[in-house]
Amino acid sequence: MATKPLKVVMIRRGTSKVSNVPSENLVTFIRKKVLLGTDELSGDGDSWTRVDRHYQLRKYFLSNETGETVVADSRPDDSVKLNPPPGLKGELEEMAGLLKDING
């Protein structure tokens, strides 16, 4: 069964989430380093995929020296708490607001 391409996705970084991000803008956000390889994407909010492991986006995360995709060998231990940088939630909310203004 074929699936339709998603027009909007959710982005998660740590405990911060932004909804209704147009999928057509993801490459631009990667190039501007607003969207990081360690950020996660979801279409439904239940299953999440790291951006640098997404089959269509991983090509934008290449090593400059070898041309190989940079992929972590293992997932962080669940006991390790990763804190997003200060102000990230505000930046993501601002980005979502700008995107809503652009898309009407």
N, C-alpha and C positions, 0 to 999 in steps of 0.2 A: 504494500500500500504506500503510495507516494504521499509525502507531506508537503504542504504549501510552505513557501518561505515566510518566515516571520517578519512582520513590518516593524514591530516593536519588541524589545527585550528588556529584561531587568539586569542591572549590574550590581554586584555585591563586592565590597571590599571590607574585610573584617566583619563587623556587625552592621555596617552602613549599607543600605540598599537604595537604589534609585530605580523607579519604574518608568515605563513608557519612553524608553530611549529608542529612537528610530534606528533600526539595524543598518540603514544606508549610511549612517554617519560614523559607524564603528571604525572604519579604516582611517578616517580623518582624525578621530580621537586617539587612535594608536600612534599615528604619525606625529601628532602634537604632544604625545606623551601624557595625555589626560587619562587614557585607558592603558593600564599596565598589563603585562603578561600574567601577573599573579592575581589580577582581578578575575571575577567569575561571572559568567553569563547564564541566564535561564530564560526560557520562554514561558514556563509555567509556575516558577517559584518553588518547585519541588526538586527538580534535578538541576544541578549546577555543573558547569564545565569551565575550567580555567581558560582564559582567553588564549594563552600561548599553546594550548592543547586542542583548541577547536579546529576541526579539519579545514575550514575555510580561512581562518585567521592566523594559524600558526606560521604561515610563510612570512608574516610581517615581523617575526621575532627570530631573526637569523643572527648568528655570531658573525662579527665583522672579519674575523681571522680565518675561520674554516668554512664558513657558509653552512654549517650544520645548525639545526634548530636547537635552541637552548631549552632544555627540558630538565627539571629537577629529577634526580634519581629516586627520591622517595618523598612521601608526604610528611609534613611536620607531625611530630608526636602530638596526640590529642591533649596531653598535659601541658603543652606549651601554649601560652596565651599570646597571640599576635595582636598588637594594638595598632590601629590605623594612625597615620600621622595626624597631628593636631590640625583642626580646621577642615579635615577631609569631608565630613558630613555637610558642612556649609558649602564647600565647593561643589559637591555632587548635587546638592539641592539647587544651587545657582545654575549649574549646567542644565538640570532638568527644567527649570523655569525658562531659560533661554530657548531650549528646544521646543517647549510648548508655545512660546511666542513666535518662533520661526514657523512652526507647523500649523499655527492657528487654532 
